[in-house]
Amino acid sequence: MFVSGRLALLIGLGVVPVVALAMAGIPVWVAVAAWLLLCGILLAIDVSLAASARRITVTRRVPARARIDEPIDAGVALHNHGERTLHALIRDAWQPTAGASAERLRVVVPPGERRRVTVPLLPRRRGELVSAFVFVRSRGPLGLGGRQARHDVRGAIRVLPAFASRKHLPSRLARLRELDGNTSIQVRGQGTEFDSLREYVRGDDVRSIDWRATARAGTTMLRTWRPERDRHVVILIDTGRTAAARVGDGTRLDAALEASLLLAALASRAGDHVHLLMYDRVVRGRVTGVDGPGLLQAITDAMAPVHARLVDTDWGGAFTAIRSLTTRPSLVVVLTAQDAAESARSFLGAFPNASRATTVLVGSVTDEAVGVLATKRDSREDIYLAAAAEHTLRDAENVADAIRRAGGEAIAADPESLPPRIADRYLELKAAGRL
């Protein structure tokens, strides 16, 4: 059972009759005891008249997936099997990061009927949100107290990355369609696929004349080409300790997830195969062999429960795991934070050998605040901070130069700019016939 604030208010109101009885010559302790006894009787009657909180069936209806900072509704249904009307207060025990309101939900369920209440949620953290139970309080007609019971009904929602970078997808898809339509006749040689035949016009490259088709058609026919499809894009996300650093409103890992989702969506529309690997010392998430509409769902499901670990990444194992995904020519995109020469030694030591068939692109998230600090000279403290910021920027540039000397490409940008820049570089590689 439980008691409400009304009982305390009722006991407090007993000051008036106690004083009146005391003025009538009745001992104070007798008056107080009589008033407390009356309150106890009223409470017992109220509790006995309340509907049973156990003779109900609690069921849930929750969405399987949601995105961060997007409001969703979780439903709780109560089926009253008792003979009395249930006046219930419901507490759905979601964890704090689910964003559930602290207010108790009220619902009235007549005997033998079923009612549903909606619990609004606003998830603030990736992963699985769980509510293990629902507490139901049944109030009596006086509201002094009632009965309560815990119902173990588990509810779970998988919270996916926000994918805020999808706002850049329409413009990149438009450029991809333009690439398929325009550059297909401009790109020549190895690394392109045959598209169609058309009649020769003055100014075309004579090396693309198809003589067999010319003989059959009786007019000069030309082979046209398109950027090669069915290529492989491997995305490696570093989930080690450097990914846990906060940049802006999120972490470096959050920015890497946004860049991965945008690139995966674009590459999938381009007809390429996308592989995802999340790694620190072991594989934390892996998606391979999935194409078409199910790709983004598989990737977001794999990303949802993964968080940065406070361990150094085993880069030898990471690049070995990449080679196990595909042996075909591919674009390897490594999303990490390599901005210090000391911590980048293991990364550069395990960096894969450059080749004509495989392009390695390293994307790093930078903090705009560091660049701002490097420009301030207003006080002695600002000068010391500016010197430290300049040192940080110089180390990051040295690591980027080392990546370029090893045959890779380095892109560093803030969390908002990194996803579109990687997508633009992917389109440039497509247009150049390197992918």
Disulfide bonds with the S-S distance in Angstrom:
none
